[in-house]
Amino acid sequence: MRLPEPQERTAALSGRYLALRARKRLWLCLAVLLLLAAALAACCMGVADLTPSRLLSTWLPPLRPLLGSAPLTETEQNVLLMLRLPRVAIAVVAGAGLGCTGTVMQAITGNAMASP
């Protein structure tokens, strides 16, 4: 039985590393898309009738004929910009902060799975 050459082993390891890196990038892109979809959904929930199509027709006027929906009124824009978007932004920042804090605590304690 012949041992693989160092270059062959390096090429095999490099291929596996590149595949792992590509998979991680894919998961990161999916997570960011999911975060954006959740943020859009959070902006649309509430008493005021803010639908994603109305938001897009307000922010992207060329799409208005395709979407077939009326743009937001000034009052609805104020509700969105003064109330909902800041809350969504704060929630995203708080979640990111908690995630970073958890990672730092696991690194400090050397615990792969942090226990309560």
Secondary structure, DSSP 8 states (H G I E B T S, - for coil): -----HHHHHHHHHHHHHHHHHHHHHHHHHHHHHHHHHHHHHHH-SSS---HHHHHHHH-GGGHHHHT-----HHHHHIIIIIIHHHHHHHHHHHHHHHHHHHHHHHHHT-SS---
